[in-house]
Amino acid sequence: QVQLVESGGGLVQAGGSLRLSCAASGRTFSIYSISWVRQAPGKERDFVAAITWTGDSTYYADSVKGRFTVIRDNPNNMVYLQMNSLKPEDTAAYYCAASITTLYEYDYWGQGTQVTVSS
């Protein structure tokens, strides 16, 4: 089992920044990648960004490229999502998800953290 705990959400004005954290524990050696996925009210969950557990590859949705950066902290089993130039359309619940074998197939989820961007 892998446990994931997100933190760092909040309310920010458009143009501002937030950094989300995802703490992984348990069988972390089995993780292939960690993704950030968001869900706005009334919408489906959307992929935001991902990083392989080794930290050598990153992936981004077109909507966040150039604004968001996903970072891996190896010694502490942490993954961060640095979000800059936030827009109201970034408002959503943000989840980190662990994949064991395939990048976009999620085996474990955190509880989520809310990000609200005011205009």
Secondary structure, 3 states (H helix, E strand, C coil): CEEEEEECCEEEECCCCEEEEEEEEECHHHCCEEEEEEECCCCCEEEEEEEECCCCCEEECCCCCCCEEEEEECCCCEEEEEECCCCHHHCEEEEEEEECCCCCCCCEECCCEEEEEEC
